[in-house]
Amino acid sequence: MRHKTFFWFFLPTATAMLLFIAAPIVSVVIQSVFAPHEAVFIEVESCTPLVGCKTETTIDQEATRALKEAQPLGRFVGAETYFNRGHLAVAEVRELWLNEPDWSSFFSRLGNLPFYRAMAFTLTFTFVVTPLVIVVGLMVALAVNTVHERLKGVVIFFSLLPFVITPLIGALVLFWMIDTRGILGTAAQWLANDPNLSLKASTGMMWISLIVYGVWHAAPFAFVIFYAGLQTLPFDQIEAAQIDGASRFQRVRYVVVPHLMPLITFVALMQLMDNFRVFEPIVGFNAEAHAQSLSWSIFNDLGGEVQQLSSAAATSVMTIIGVAILLSPVLYRTWRDNRRAA
């Protein structure tokens, strides 16, 4: 393809990437290094015949408005937002490092800081849900691939239902099921012989519920990808493995998995990005008291009467950096494999 033809072919895609990806990221980075202007206070003396004169402190609206007009982005603070108590909390972490005698106490108190509490759940959710989605999706794909042709359509339809349901609706359904009046909550009370048992009151059970929902919702996506890959499986290799006496597990391990490895890498990339940005389950489960994620922290900063734009922007930048760090090993392996193949 000639350079001119390629230029005009790629121009719409490049324009869309600049407008909807690069420009918003640059805007968020700029916003994260600015903070809102501090209000300008003035002392006003008011006098009344009966009470006399008294001095009151009030906000100088004109000076504050003029300051905002002169610097619409706010006051420049550099990386201060990233290091404050709401994010990396450098001063607090240093104090804990110097004063806490043992690791358990250090990590326990570190978990009380908002950013590290959100990061703990985000990483736990990501590194537990992602491999489980791959394993469950592969197992379902292998099982469906062995079903009779007349039943495959029905089985595939029901296997895709969790992925078709809106994430928030799916989270609400499971949330109602674990309620004390729901089927799972009632079953847990019966098994534990404790009528006051509540799955929603336990932080550990809430984390498990969120992880179960994450696997339940995302496994159909992995199933579709792996099932499509199984249709291209070289049956001559399977037959050769059967003739050599390989068991089903050995055929899956040494023939099926290597054949599906590019698809496994793709699913891993997609799931790492999605799971690191976990948000809907926390809102659907109303689990803010037990689990917060980085995306929920952004939502919390942007909500309420006072929008903390610089704080939300800093958390967004750190989320982008976190996704890039998680994806770098997989991307490097893919680049290395393609380079060897070339």
Secondary structure, 3 states (H helix, E strand, C coil): CCHHHHHHHHHHHHHHHHHHHHHHHHHHHHHHCEECCCCCEEEEEEEECCCEEEEEEEECHHHHHHHHHHCCCCEECCCHHHHCCCCCCHHHHHHHHHHCCCHHHHHHHHCCCHHHHHHHHHHHHHHHHHHHHHHHHHHHHHHHHCCCHHHHHHHHHHHHHHHHCCHHHHHHHHHHHCCCCCHHHHHHHHHHCCCCCCHHHCHHHHHHHHHHHHHHHHHHHHHHHHHHHHCCCCHHHHHHHHHCCCCHHHHHHHHHHHHHHHHHHHHHHHHHHHHHCCCHHHHHCCCCCCCCCHHHHHHHHHCCCCCCHHHHHHHHHHHHHHHHHHHHHHHHHHHHHHHHHC
